[in-house]
Amino acid sequence: MASDVDLPDGYLQTLHALKQRVQRAQVQAQRTVNTELIQLYWSIGRKVLLRQEHQGWGSKTIARLAEDLRDEFPQMRGFSPRNLQHMTTFVRHWNVDSIAPQPVAQLPWGHIRTLLDKPLSQ
């Protein structure tokens, strides 16, 4: 068994440092993935919103788009008609040229949806 081996000096400190490094890398990877997902959702929302405004895309078209996206990317969640509507609402509230430099791009999608669903106080 590996636990029966005499450990050299500094082993436990090295192990601790490596564990911390792995954990930091995992957190950074999650943040990067989240930022990319938020940018993706914003860009989808922008494209859909433009089509709604210029071509009158309605709920049936959005439902079909959601179905086609789910068919093409079955491993991904988030392509429901309701979530596509959240994406367009997201763009309406953060109507900028790019969401990337915005602090909101760092938030998890669930937090953004919560903010979008909250009524504005008068």
Phi, psi and omega in degrees: 000143182293334182287348179273357183280137174290129183268138179289162177304139177084355183300310184297323177294319178295316178300314179300314180297319180293320178299316179297320180295317178298316180297318178297319179295321178296316179296316180297319178298318178297319178296318180296314178299316179299315180298318178297319179296317179296318178296320177298311181298321179295317181292323175296314179301320180296314180297314181295316180300317178299319179293322178297316183288321186264336183236000177070031178303129180252192185295328179291321178293319178296318178298319179294318178300316179300315180297315180295320178294319178295322178295320182284327183233068185295338181280347181262143172258164174107004182253039175278158176304320180296318180291325175298322176294321175300323179296319179290323176297320177304313181294321178300321182279329178238067183276084180234173179291327180208138180277343188308311183280356183282141177302331181298335179294346180269349182279149172294150182303321179300322177291320179297316179298320178298316178297320181291328182279344181287133176292144178287133179284145183275000000 
